[in-house]
Amino acid sequence: MTDIMLETARTFVMAMILVLAASAGSKHRLWAEPGWSAMFYGFALLTFGSAIDVSDNFPGLERYVVVGDSPVQAVLEKLVGYLGGTLLLFVGLIRWLPQVIAQRADLLRTETAQADLVADLTTRTTELKVAHAALRREIVERRRFEDMLRTVAEGVSADAGDAFFPSLVRHLALALKADLAFVGMIDEVTGDTIQTVATFGDGRTVANFSYALRHSPCETVVGRRTCCYERDVDTLFPNDQMLRTRGIKGYVGTPLFDARGKGLGLIVVLFKTPLDRPESVISLVEIFAARSAAELERKGAERTLDRSERNLQAILDNMMDIYYRTDREGVLTFLSRSIETVLGFRPQDLIGRNALELYVDAHRHAAFLDEMRHNGGRVRGFELRARTKAGEPVWLAANAQWVRDDDGTIQGIEGTARDISDLVAAREKLEHLAHNDPLTDMPNRRQFIVTLPQALARVRRGQQRGALLFVDLNDFKHVNDLYGHSVGDQVLVACANRLRRAVRESDMTYRIGGDEFTVVIESAESPGAAETVAEKIIASLATPVDVQGVDITVGCSIGVAYFDGRVNDCDLLIRTADNAMYRAKRTPDTSVVIVSLPERVPVSPTPGLGGVDGTAPDLMTAQSE
């Protein structure tokens, strides 16, 4: 501390000396003041001690004493005053000294901090230079990556569909200087094989190939994550024949997923040299992964749709039914090939024409549309007759429904049509057999029972007179016994045909069983109308029937029952005519017995055609007409 104080005092005195020295050339020199000079000299002597050579300044001091304007006593008095002021100054200096010391310490610390700062700045400057160099390299690499990205993006931007993948692998391979690039799909059947959809290598498009996933780097990629092998991938996967054959060292592959996260395939780029900066390769490949996955999913959907369409077309081509579609106006827009088998038209012959043109019965088309509206846009088994290319009618059974768009607006009709001509023919045959005798093809007993009430109703409405004839062949049992049932059947057929020709066109004939027939005459107003018909029948049946060169003659007995609108009891009418026929059969030389209704007398029940007990005219007392 003493050294510091001494140094400070010396500094102060030296400053005063410098002030005096600076005023040496001025008009009022400080040392010209004897009192001041003596005071300063004395203070300096006390302060610096041996540091001041007294002999150097003695002559001046002596001059002040001898030559000065004031006596030495006065100078000393002034010196005492000056010393008192100097002492006060020195006390102030001592009080100020801690501040000086603190400032000095701060200065030293500042200098140390400045030195540390300089060192830190030097270090940071070095680091910044290194970072700047790295940044410049990064910028260069970034620009190179952007150029590659731009090149690939511009190359594939205009491509879509099947052209996208060949364009993508080509631009990826060229931009990355890859030796091989491909996009592959997972085999949907096995799941352990990749089938490439586009491949580019050695500067040209390469034929697509199948690639086994097992023991390959692609196995670590598919359905998982991006994988990069910067070098020696052929050594890491020695069982991968493609890597060994092509001498592949670097590998980057990224998986492709569909919208549901299911693995679809992958993009792969291969290099014959180790990868220097794989990050750019990975980034570029991953950028196009989403677009590639979307295209791959679309391609898969198209393949599925195409397969479905082929299957549907195969079904349509091989089905017997006609599949058709129309627009809202009924114009045919699609027809399956089966139309040619059914109607003889090729699909292209009818597409663009209205379906109404095919209808034999135009009113059925209107009925078809009405039924669709009534059933909420659906029709099942609607029967219609369509016209073939040759102009022949064909029975079709149509199923149809409305086709609506997303807004529910009806756009047309689609459905199927089946050829039911054979079915209709069989149905008509069954229906015919149900109402007609299979041997003679005459309406049978059932049809007679059904139509007789209708005939009575028509007679009643027309206020007419009708007649019912029962015809029974004579001795027909003898024919069967003598010649056999086959000959008997031929005789029956011949008799039935003669019976048809003998009656009028408006009269109805029936075979009601065995050798019995009936004839219904709805218009018998003229006198003797029924008798005339009966006589024609007797005459036609009297002619021998030639069967295999043998003439067979059969006669007949006929019972006639006239009726008018007052008769509405079919059973009564049937029993009356039947009884009349039996009366004729039992009476010698009588072929016809005629009775009129509604003359009512009690009779005993007789065998009939399923009738009930009732009353009928007494055939024994009935008047012949």
C-alpha positions as CSV (number, residue, x, y, z in Angstrom):
1,M,0.0,0.0,0.0
2,T,2.9,2.4,0.9
3,D,4.4,1.8,-2.5
4,I,1.2,2.6,-4.2
5,M,0.8,5.8,-2.1
6,L,4.3,6.9,-2.8
7,E,3.9,6.1,-6.5
8,T,0.7,8.2,-6.5
9,A,2.4,11.2,-4.8
10,R,5.3,11.0,-7.2
11,T,2.9,10.9,-10.0
12,F,1.2,14.0,-8.7
13,V,4.5,15.9,-8.2
14,M,5.6,14.9,-11.6
15,A,2.4,16.3,-13.0
16,M,3.1,19.6,-11.2
17,I,6.6,19.7,-12.6
18,L,5.2,19.1,-16.0
19,V,2.8,22.0,-15.5
20,L,5.6,24.3,-14.5
21,A,7.7,23.1,-17.4
22,A,4.8,23.8,-19.7
23,S,4.5,27.4,-18.3
24,A,8.3,28.0,-18.8
25,G,7.6,30.0,-22.0
26,S,4.7,31.9,-20.6
27,K,4.7,35.5,-19.6
28,H,4.0,34.7,-15.9
29,R,6.3,31.9,-14.9
30,L,5.4,30.0,-11.8
31,W,8.9,29.6,-10.7
32,A,9.3,33.3,-10.9
33,E,7.4,33.4,-7.7
34,P,10.0,32.9,-5.1
35,G,7.3,31.7,-2.5
36,W,5.9,29.2,-4.9
37,S,9.2,27.9,-6.1
38,A,10.4,27.5,-2.5
39,M,7.2,25.8,-1.5
40,F,7.2,23.4,-4.4
41,Y,10.8,22.6,-4.0
42,G,10.4,21.9,-0.3
43,F,7.4,19.6,-1.0
44,A,9.2,17.8,-3.7
45,L,12.2,17.3,-1.4
46,L,10.0,15.9,1.4
47,T,8.2,13.6,-1.0
48,F,10.9,12.3,-3.2
49,G,13.8,12.5,-0.8
50,S,16.9,11.3,-2.5
51,A,15.2,11.1,-5.8
52,I,15.9,14.9,-6.2
53,D,19.4,16.1,-6.6
54,V,19.5,19.3,-4.3
55,S,22.7,20.4,-5.9
56,D,21.0,20.8,-9.2
57,N,18.5,23.2,-7.9
58,F,20.4,25.0,-5.1
59,P,21.6,27.8,-7.3
60,G,18.0,28.6,-8.2
61,L,17.0,28.5,-4.5
62,E,19.8,30.7,-3.6
63,R,18.8,33.1,-6.3
64,Y,15.4,33.2,-4.7
65,V,16.9,34.0,-1.3
66,V,19.5,36.5,-2.4
67,V,18.1,38.1,-5.4
68,G,14.4,37.7,-4.8
69,D,12.1,40.6,-4.1
70,S,11.1,39.3,-0.7
71,P,13.3,38.4,2.2
72,V,13.9,34.8,3.1
73,Q,11.6,35.2,6.1
74,A,8.7,36.2,3.9
75,V,9.5,33.3,1.6
76,L,9.5,30.9,4.5
77,E,6.2,32.3,5.7
78,K,4.7,31.7,2.4
79,L,6.2,28.3,2.3
80,V,4.4,27.5,5.5
81,G,1.1,28.6,4.0
82,Y,1.8,26.6,0.9
83,L,2.7,23.6,2.9
84,G,-0.6,23.8,4.8
85,G,-2.5,23.9,1.5
86,T,-0.4,21.1,0.1
87,L,-1.1,19.0,3.2
88,L,-4.8,19.5,2.7
89,L,-4.3,18.5,-0.9
90,F,-2.4,15.5,0.1
91,V,-5.1,14.4,2.5
92,G,-7.7,14.7,-0.2
93,L,-5.3,12.7,-2.4
94,I,-5.2,9.9,0.2
95,R,-8.9,9.8,0.4
96,W,-9.2,9.6,-3.4
97,L,-6.5,6.9,-3.5
98,P,-8.9,3.9,-2.9
99,Q,-11.0,4.9,-5.8
100,V,-7.8,5.1,-7.9
101,I,-6.8,1.7,-6.7
102,A,-10.3,0.2,-7.5
103,Q,-10.2,1.8,-10.9
104,R,-6.7,0.4,-11.4
105,A,-8.0,-3.1,-10.4
106,D,-11.0,-2.7,-12.7
107,L,-8.6,-1.7,-15.4
108,L,-6.5,-4.8,-14.8
109,R,-9.6,-6.9,-14.9
110,T,-10.8,-5.2,-18.0
111,E,-7.5,-5.8,-19.6
112,T,-7.8,-9.5,-18.7
113,A,-11.4,-9.7,-19.9
114,Q,-10.3,-8.0,-23.1
115,A,-7.6,-10.5,-23.5
116,D,-10.1,-13.3,-22.9
117,L,-12.5,-11.6,-25.3
118,V,-9.8,-11.4,-28.0
119,A,-9.0,-15.0,-27.5
120,D,-12.7,-15.9,-27.6
121,L,-13.2,-13.8,-30.7
122,T,-10.3,-15.4,-32.3
123,T,-11.7,-18.9,-31.6
124,R,-15.2,-17.8,-32.8
125,T,-13.7,-16.3,-35.9
126,T,-12.0,-19.6,-36.6
127,E,-15.3,-21.4,-36.0
128,L,-17.2,-19.0,-38.1
129,K,-14.7,-19.5,-40.9
130,V,-15.2,-23.2,-40.6
131,A,-19.0,-22.8,-40.4
132,H,-18.9,-20.4,-43.4
133,A,-17.1,-23.0,-45.4
134,A,-19.5,-25.7,-44.4
135,L,-22.4,-23.3,-45.1
136,R,-21.0,-22.7,-48.6
137,R,-20.7,-26.4,-49.1
138,E,-24.3,-26.9,-47.8
139,I,-25.5,-24.1,-50.2
140,V,-23.8,-25.8,-53.1
141,E,-25.2,-29.1,-52.1
142,R,-28.7,-27.6,-51.5
143,R,-28.6,-26.0,-54.9
144,R,-27.5,-29.2,-56.5
145,F,-30.3,-31.0,-54.7
146,E,-32.8,-28.4,-55.8
147,D,-31.5,-28.7,-59.4
148,M,-32.0,-32.5,-59.2
149,L,-35.5,-32.1,-57.6
150,R,-36.4,-29.5,-60.3
151,T,-35.1,-31.8,-63.0
152,V,-37.1,-34.8,-61.8
153,A,-40.2,-32.8,-61.0
154,E,-40.3,-31.1,-64.4
155,G,-39.6,-34.5,-66.0
156,V,-42.6,-36.2,-64.4
157,S,-45.0,-33.3,-64.0
158,A,-46.7,-33.9,-67.4
159,D,-46.8,-37.7,-67.0
160,A,-49.6,-39.6,-65.5
161,G,-51.0,-43.1,-65.6
162,D,-48.9,-45.7,-67.2
163,A,-46.3,-43.1,-68.4
164,F,-45.6,-41.8,-64.9
165,F,-43.4,-44.6,-63.5
166,P,-41.1,-45.0,-66.5
167,S,-40.6,-41.3,-66.5
168,L,-39.9,-41.2,-62.7
169,V,-37.3,-44.0,-62.7
170,R,-35.5,-42.5,-65.7
171,H,-35.3,-39.0,-64.2
172,L,-34.3,-40.3,-60.8
173,A,-31.5,-42.5,-62.3
174,L,-30.2,-39.6,-64.4
175,A,-30.4,-37.0,-61.7
176,L,-28.8,-39.1,-59.0
177,K,-26.4,-40.8,-61.4
178,A,-27.7,-44.1,-60.2
179,D,-26.9,-47.3,-62.0
180,L,-30.3,-48.8,-61.6
181,A,-33.7,-47.4,-60.4
182,F,-37.0,-49.2,-60.3
183,V,-40.5,-49.0,-58.8
184,G,-42.0,-52.3,-57.7
185,M,-45.4,-53.7,-56.5
186,I,-45.8,-56.4,-54.0
187,D,-47.2,-59.6,-55.5
188,E,-50.8,-59.8,-54.2
189,V,-50.9,-63.6,-54.3
190,T,-47.6,-64.6,-52.7
191,G,-46.6,-61.4,-50.9
192,D,-42.9,-62.4,-51.0
193,T,-42.1,-61.1,-54.4
194,I,-41.7,-57.6,-56.0
195,Q,-42.9,-57.2,-59.6
196,T,-41.4,-54.1,-61.1
197,V,-43.6,-51.7,-63.0
198,A,-40.8,-49.5,-64.4
199,T,-37.0,-50.0,-64.5
200,F,-34.2,-47.8,-65.8
201,G,-30.5,-48.8,-65.7
202,D,-27.3,-48.2,-67.6
203,G,-28.9,-45.2,-69.4
204,R,-31.9,-47.1,-70.9
205,T,-35.2,-48.6,-70.0
206,V,-34.9,-52.2,-68.7
207,A,-37.5,-54.9,-69.0
208,N,-39.5,-55.4,-65.9
209,F,-38.7,-58.4,-63.7
210,S,-39.7,-60.2,-60.5
211,Y,-37.5,-59.8,-57.5
212,A,-37.6,-62.1,-54.5
213,L,-37.8,-60.2,-51.2
214,R,-36.2,-62.9,-49.0
215,H,-32.5,-62.2,-48.1
216,S,-32.6,-58.9,-50.0
217,P,-32.3,-55.3,-48.7
218,C,-35.8,-54.7,-50.1
219,E,-37.1,-57.0,-47.4
220,T,-36.1,-54.4,-44.8
221,V,-38.0,-51.7,-46.7
222,V,-41.4,-53.1,-47.8
223,G,-44.1,-52.1,-45.4
224,R,-41.6,-50.6,-43.0
225,R,-39.3,-47.7,-43.5
226,T,-36.7,-46.1,-45.7
227,C,-33.3,-47.9,-45.7
228,C,-29.9,-46.8,-46.9
229,Y,-26.8,-48.8,-47.3
230,E,-24.0,-46.4,-48.2
231,R,-21.5,-49.1,-49.1
232,D,-20.9,-52.8,-49.5
233,V,-24.6,-53.7,-49.7
234,D,-23.7,-56.7,-51.9
235,T,-21.5,-58.0,-49.0
236,L,-24.3,-57.4,-46.4
237,F,-26.8,-59.4,-48.5
238,P,-24.7,-62.1,-50.2
239,N,-27.7,-64.1,-51.2
240,D,-29.1,-61.3,-53.4
241,Q,-28.0,-62.4,-56.8
242,M,-29.0,-59.2,-58.5
243,L,-26.7,-57.1,-56.2
244,R,-23.8,-59.5,-56.9
245,T,-24.4,-59.7,-60.6
246,R,-24.5,-55.9,-61.1
247,G,-21.8,-55.1,-58.5
248,I,-24.0,-52.9,-56.5
249,K,-22.4,-51.1,-53.5
250,G,-24.9,-48.4,-52.5
251,Y,-28.6,-48.9,-51.9
252,V,-31.5,-46.5,-51.0
253,G,-35.1,-47.8,-50.9
254,T,-38.3,-46.2,-49.6
255,P,-41.6,-48.0,-49.0
256,L,-44.9,-47.1,-50.6
257,F,-48.2,-47.2,-48.7
258,D,-51.8,-46.9,-49.7
259,A,-54.3,-44.5,-48.0
260,R,-55.0,-47.2,-45.3
261,G,-51.3,-47.7,-44.5
262,K,-51.0,-51.0,-46.3
263,G,-47.7,-51.7,-48.0
264,L,-48.0,-51.4,-51.8
265,G,-44.4,-51.6,-53.0
266,L,-41.2,-49.5,-53.0
267,I,-38.9,-47.2,-54.9
268,V,-35.2,-48.3,-55.2
269,V,-32.1,-46.7,-56.5
270,L,-28.8,-48.6,-56.7
271,F,-25.2,-47.5,-57.2
272,K,-22.1,-49.3,-58.2
273,T,-20.0,-46.9,-56.0
274,P,-20.4,-46.1,-52.3
275,L,-22.7,-43.2,-51.6
276,D,-21.0,-39.9,-50.8
277,R,-23.9,-37.9,-49.6
278,P,-26.9,-40.3,-49.1
279,E,-29.1,-37.6,-47.5
280,S,-29.8,-36.0,-50.8
281,V,-30.6,-39.4,-52.4
282,I,-32.9,-40.3,-49.5
283,S,-34.7,-36.9,-49.6
284,L,-35.2,-37.0,-53.3
285,V,-36.6,-40.5,-53.3
286,E,-38.9,-39.8,-50.3
287,I,-40.2,-36.7,-51.9
288,F,-41.7,-38.7,-54.8
289,A,-42.9,-41.6,-52.6
290,A,-46.3,-40.1,-51.9
291,R,-47.0,-39.4,-55.6
292,S,-45.7,-42.8,-56.5
293,A,-47.9,-44.5,-53.9
294,A,-50.9,-42.7,-55.2
295,E,-50.1,-43.7,-58.7
296,L,-49.4,-47.3,-57.6
297,E,-52.7,-47.5,-55.7
298,R,-54.5,-46.1,-58.7
299,K,-52.7,-48.6,-60.9
300,G,-53.7,-51.4,-58.6
301,A,-57.3,-50.1,-58.5
302,E,-57.3,-50.0,-62.3
303,R,-55.9,-53.5,-62.5
304,T,-58.6,-54.7,-60.0
305,L,-61.3,-52.9,-62.0
306,D,-60.0,-54.2,-65.3
307,R,-60.0,-57.7,-63.8
308,S,-63.5,-57.2,-62.5
309,E,-64.6,-55.9,-65.9
310,R,-63.1,-58.9,-67.7
311,N,-64.8,-61.2,-65.3
312,L,-68.1,-59.4,-65.7
313,Q,-67.6,-59.4,-69.5
314,A,-66.9,-63.1,-69.4
315,I,-70.0,-63.7,-67.3
316,L,-72.1,-61.6,-69.7
317,D,-70.6,-63.3,-72.7
318,N,-71.4,-66.7,-71.4
319,M,-74.8,-66.2,-69.8
320,M,-77.9,-67.0,-71.8
321,D,-79.7,-64.0,-70.5
322,I,-79.5,-60.7,-72.3
323,Y,-78.0,-57.8,-70.2
324,Y,-79.1,-54.4,-71.4
325,R,-78.9,-50.7,-70.4
326,T,-81.0,-47.8,-71.8
327,D,-80.9,-44.0,-71.3
328,R,-83.9,-42.1,-70.0
329,E,-85.5,-42.1,-73.5
330,G,-85.3,-45.9,-73.8
331,V,-82.4,-45.8,-76.3
332,L,-80.2,-48.9,-75.9
333,T,-76.7,-48.0,-74.7
334,F,-75.3,-51.5,-73.9
335,L,-76.2,-55.0,-74.9
336,S,-74.4,-58.3,-74.0
337,R,-73.4,-60.6,-76.8
338,S,-76.2,-63.1,-75.9
339,I,-78.5,-60.8,-77.8
340,E,-77.2,-62.4,-81.0
341,T,-78.1,-65.9,-79.7
342,V,-81.6,-64.9,-78.6
343,L,-82.7,-62.4,-81.3
344,G,-80.1,-62.7,-84.0
345,F,-78.9,-59.1,-83.7
346,R,-75.3,-58.1,-83.0
347,P,-75.1,-55.6,-80.1
348,Q,-73.8,-52.9,-82.4
349,D,-76.9,-53.4,-84.6
350,L,-79.2,-52.3,-81.8
351,I,-77.2,-49.8,-79.7
352,G,-78.6,-46.4,-80.4
353,R,-82.0,-47.7,-81.3
354,N,-85.0,-47.5,-79.0
355,A,-86.0,-50.7,-77.2
356,L,-89.6,-50.1,-78.2
357,E,-88.7,-51.2,-81.7
358,L,-88.1,-54.8,-80.5
359,Y,-91.6,-55.1,-79.0
360,V,-94.1,-57.2,-80.9
361,D,-96.9,-55.8,-78.8
362,A,-96.3,-52.0,-78.4
363,H,-98.9,-51.8,-75.6
364,R,-96.7,-54.1,-73.5
365,H,-93.9,-51.5,-73.4
366,A,-96.3,-49.0,-71.8
367,A,-97.4,-51.7,-69.4
368,F,-93.7,-52.4,-68.6
369,L,-93.0,-48.8,-67.7
370,D,-96.3,-48.6,-65.7
371,E,-95.3,-51.6,-63.7
372,M,-91.9,-50.1,-63.0
373,R,-93.4,-46.9,-61.7
374,H,-95.9,-48.9,-59.6
375,N,-93.2,-51.0,-58.0
376,G,-90.8,-48.2,-57.2
377,G,-88.5,-48.7,-60.2
378,R,-88.3,-52.5,-60.3
379,V,-89.8,-55.1,-62.5
380,R,-89.4,-58.9,-62.1
381,G,-90.4,-61.5,-64.6
382,F,-92.3,-59.2,-66.9
383,E,-93.3,-61.2,-70.0
384,L,-93.2,-59.7,-73.4
385,R,-92.8,-60.7,-77.0
386,A,-89.7,-59.4,-78.8
387,R,-89.1,-59.5,-82.5
388,T,-86.1,-61.4,-83.8
389,K,-83.9,-60.2,-86.7
390,A,-85.9,-62.6,-88.9
391,G,-89.2,-61.0,-87.7
392,E,-90.2,-64.0,-85.6
393,P,-91.7,-63.4,-82.1
394,V,-89.7,-64.6,-79.1
395,W,-91.1,-64.6,-75.5
396,L,-88.8,-62.8,-73.0
397,A,-89.0,-62.5,-69.3
398,A,-87.5,-59.1,-68.3
399,N,-86.0,-58.0,-65.0
400,A,-85.3,-54.3,-64.8
401,Q,-84.5,-51.4,-62.4
402,W,-83.9,-47.7,-62.7
403,V,-80.4,-46.4,-62.9
404,R,-79.9,-43.3,-60.8
405,D,-77.0,-40.9,-60.5
406,D,-75.4,-39.7,-57.2
407,D,-78.3,-37.1,-56.8
408,G,-80.9,-39.8,-57.2
409,T,-82.0,-38.6,-60.6
410,I,-83.2,-41.4,-62.9
411,Q,-80.7,-41.8,-65.8
412,G,-82.1,-44.9,-67.5
413,I,-82.9,-48.6,-67.1
414,E,-80.7,-51.7,-66.7
415,G,-81.7,-55.3,-66.5
416,T,-81.7,-58.7,-68.0
417,A,-84.0,-60.5,-70.4
418,R,-84.3,-64.3,-70.7
419,D,-85.7,-66.3,-73.6
420,I,-88.7,-68.1,-72.2
421,S,-90.2,-69.3,-75.5
422,D,-89.7,-72.9,-74.5
423,L,-91.1,-72.2,-71.1
424,V,-94.1,-70.4,-72.5
425,A,-94.7,-73.2,-75.0
426,A,-94.5,-75.8,-72.3
427,R,-96.8,-73.7,-70.1
428,E,-99.3,-73.3,-72.9
429,K,-99.1,-77.0,-73.6
430,L,-99.7,-77.8,-70.0
431,E,-102.5,-75.3,-69.9
432,H,-103.9,-76.8,-73.1
433,L,-103.7,-80.3,-71.7
434,A,-105.4,-79.1,-68.5
435,H,-108.4,-78.0,-70.6
436,N,-108.2,-80.2,-73.6
437,D,-108.3,-84.0,-74.2
438,P,-104.7,-85.2,-75.1
439,L,-106.0,-87.8,-77.6
440,T,-108.5,-85.8,-79.6
441,D,-107.3,-82.3,-78.7
442,M,-110.9,-81.3,-77.9
443,P,-111.8,-79.3,-74.8
444,N,-112.1,-81.8,-72.0
445,R,-114.6,-82.4,-69.2
446,R,-113.0,-79.8,-67.0
447,Q,-113.2,-77.1,-69.7
448,F,-116.8,-78.1,-70.3
449,I,-117.7,-77.6,-66.6
450,V,-116.0,-74.2,-66.7
451,T,-117.4,-72.9,-70.0
452,L,-121.0,-74.1,-69.7
453,P,-122.0,-71.5,-67.1
454,Q,-120.5,-68.8,-69.3
455,A,-122.6,-70.0,-72.2
456,L,-125.7,-69.9,-70.1
457,A,-124.9,-66.4,-69.0
458,R,-124.4,-65.3,-72.6
459,V,-127.7,-66.8,-73.6
460,R,-129.4,-65.1,-70.7
461,R,-127.9,-61.7,-71.6
462,G,-128.8,-62.1,-75.3
463,Q,-132.3,-63.4,-74.5
464,Q,-131.6,-66.3,-76.8
465,R,-132.3,-69.9,-76.9
466,G,-129.5,-72.6,-76.7
467,A,-129.1,-76.3,-76.8
468,L,-126.8,-78.9,-75.1
469,L,-126.1,-82.1,-77.1
470,F,-124.8,-85.3,-75.5
471,V,-123.2,-87.7,-78.1
472,D,-122.3,-91.3,-77.2
473,L,-120.7,-93.7,-79.7
474,N,-122.5,-97.0,-80.1
475,D,-120.7,-100.3,-79.4
476,F,-117.3,-98.7,-79.1
477,K,-116.3,-101.2,-76.4
478,H,-116.7,-103.9,-79.1
479,V,-114.1,-102.0,-81.2
480,N,-111.6,-101.9,-78.4
481,D,-112.2,-105.6,-77.6
482,L,-111.9,-106.7,-81.2
483,Y,-109.1,-104.5,-82.5
484,G,-107.4,-103.3,-79.4
485,H,-107.1,-99.9,-77.7
486,S,-104.6,-98.5,-80.3
487,V,-107.1,-99.0,-83.1
488,G,-109.9,-97.8,-80.8
489,D,-107.9,-94.5,-80.1
490,Q,-107.6,-94.0,-83.9
491,V,-111.3,-94.4,-84.3
492,L,-111.9,-91.9,-81.5
493,V,-109.7,-89.4,-83.1
494,A,-111.4,-89.8,-86.5
495,C,-114.8,-89.5,-84.9
496,A,-113.8,-86.3,-83.0
497,N,-112.5,-84.7,-86.2
498,R,-115.8,-85.6,-88.0
499,L,-117.7,-84.1,-85.0
500,R,-115.9,-80.8,-85.3
501,R,-116.6,-80.6,-89.0
502,A,-120.3,-81.4,-88.5
503,V,-121.0,-78.5,-86.1
504,R,-121.1,-74.8,-86.8
505,E,-118.0,-72.6,-86.2
506,S,-119.8,-70.9,-83.3
507,D,-120.6,-74.2,-81.6
508,M,-118.3,-75.8,-79.0
509,T,-117.4,-79.5,-78.9
510,Y,-116.0,-81.4,-75.9
511,R,-114.8,-84.9,-75.1
512,I,-116.0,-85.5,-71.6
513,G,-114.7,-89.0,-71.3
514,G,-114.4,-92.4,-73.0
515,D,-116.6,-92.4,-76.1
516,E,-118.8,-89.5,-74.9
517,F,-118.9,-86.0,-76.4
518,T,-120.9,-82.8,-75.9
519,V,-121.9,-79.9,-78.1
520,V,-122.9,-76.5,-76.8
521,I,-125.0,-74.4,-79.2
522,E,-125.5,-70.8,-77.9
523,S,-127.7,-69.8,-80.8
524,A,-130.5,-72.2,-81.5
525,E,-133.3,-69.7,-82.3
526,S,-134.3,-71.1,-85.7
527,P,-136.7,-74.1,-85.6
528,G,-134.9,-77.4,-85.7
529,A,-131.4,-75.8,-85.3
530,A,-130.2,-78.4,-82.8
531,E,-131.8,-81.3,-84.8
532,T,-130.0,-80.2,-87.9
533,V,-126.7,-80.3,-86.1
534,A,-127.5,-83.7,-84.6
535,E,-128.4,-85.1,-88.0
536,K,-125.1,-83.9,-89.5
537,I,-123.3,-85.6,-86.6
538,I,-125.1,-88.8,-87.1
539,A,-124.4,-88.8,-90.8
540,S,-120.7,-88.0,-90.4
541,L,-120.2,-90.8,-87.9
542,A,-122.1,-93.3,-89.9
543,T,-119.3,-93.4,-92.5
544,P,-116.9,-96.3,-91.8
545,V,-113.5,-95.3,-90.4
546,D,-110.5,-96.8,-92.3
547,V,-107.8,-98.0,-89.9
548,Q,-104.9,-99.8,-91.4
549,G,-107.0,-101.0,-94.3
550,V,-109.9,-102.1,-92.1
551,D,-113.2,-100.3,-92.3
552,I,-114.8,-99.8,-88.9
553,T,-118.3,-98.4,-88.5
554,V,-119.6,-96.8,-85.4
555,G,-122.9,-95.1,-84.9
556,C,-124.0,-92.7,-82.1
557,S,-126.9,-91.8,-79.9
558,I,-127.6,-88.1,-79.1
559,G,-129.6,-86.4,-76.4
560,V,-130.6,-82.8,-77.0
561,A,-131.7,-80.4,-74.2
562,Y,-133.0,-77.0,-75.3
563,F,-132.7,-74.1,-72.8
564,D,-133.4,-70.4,-72.6
565,G,-132.4,-67.5,-70.2
566,R,-134.5,-68.9,-67.4
567,V,-132.2,-71.9,-67.0
568,N,-129.3,-71.2,-64.7
569,D,-128.8,-74.6,-63.2
570,C,-125.9,-76.3,-65.1
571,D,-126.3,-79.6,-63.3
572,L,-129.9,-79.8,-64.2
573,L,-129.2,-79.1,-67.8
574,I,-126.4,-81.7,-67.9
575,R,-128.6,-84.4,-66.4
576,T,-131.4,-83.6,-68.7
577,A,-129.3,-83.9,-71.9
578,D,-127.5,-87.0,-70.5
579,N,-130.9,-88.7,-69.7
580,A,-132.1,-87.9,-73.2
581,M,-129.0,-89.5,-74.7
582,Y,-129.5,-92.7,-72.7
583,R,-133.2,-92.7,-73.7
584,A,-132.1,-92.6,-77.3
585,K,-129.5,-95.3,-76.8
586,R,-132.2,-97.6,-75.2
587,T,-134.8,-96.9,-77.8
588,P,-134.5,-99.1,-81.0
589,D,-134.3,-97.2,-84.2
590,T,-134.0,-93.9,-82.3
591,S,-130.8,-91.9,-82.6
592,V,-131.9,-88.6,-81.1
593,V,-134.1,-87.7,-78.2
594,I,-135.0,-84.0,-77.8
595,V,-136.1,-82.3,-74.5
596,S,-136.9,-78.7,-73.7
597,L,-136.3,-76.9,-70.4
598,P,-137.7,-75.4,-68.1
599,E,-140.5,-77.9,-68.2
600,R,-140.2,-79.5,-64.8
601,V,-141.4,-83.0,-63.8
602,P,-139.8,-85.3,-61.2
603,V,-137.3,-87.8,-62.4
604,S,-135.1,-90.3,-60.7
605,P,-131.3,-89.4,-60.4
606,T,-129.3,-90.7,-63.3
607,P,-125.5,-91.0,-63.8
608,G,-124.3,-87.6,-64.9
609,L,-121.1,-85.5,-65.0
610,G,-120.7,-85.0,-61.3
611,G,-124.1,-83.4,-60.9
612,V,-126.4,-83.4,-57.8
613,D,-129.9,-84.7,-57.2
614,G,-132.7,-82.6,-58.7
615,T,-135.6,-82.6,-61.1
616,A,-135.7,-83.0,-64.9
617,P,-138.3,-83.6,-67.5
618,D,-139.6,-87.1,-67.7
619,L,-138.0,-88.5,-70.8
620,M,-140.7,-91.0,-71.2
621,T,-143.4,-88.4,-71.6
622,A,-141.3,-85.6,-73.1
623,Q,-142.5,-84.3,-76.5
624,S,-140.2,-84.8,-79.4
625,E,-139.6,-81.7,-81.5
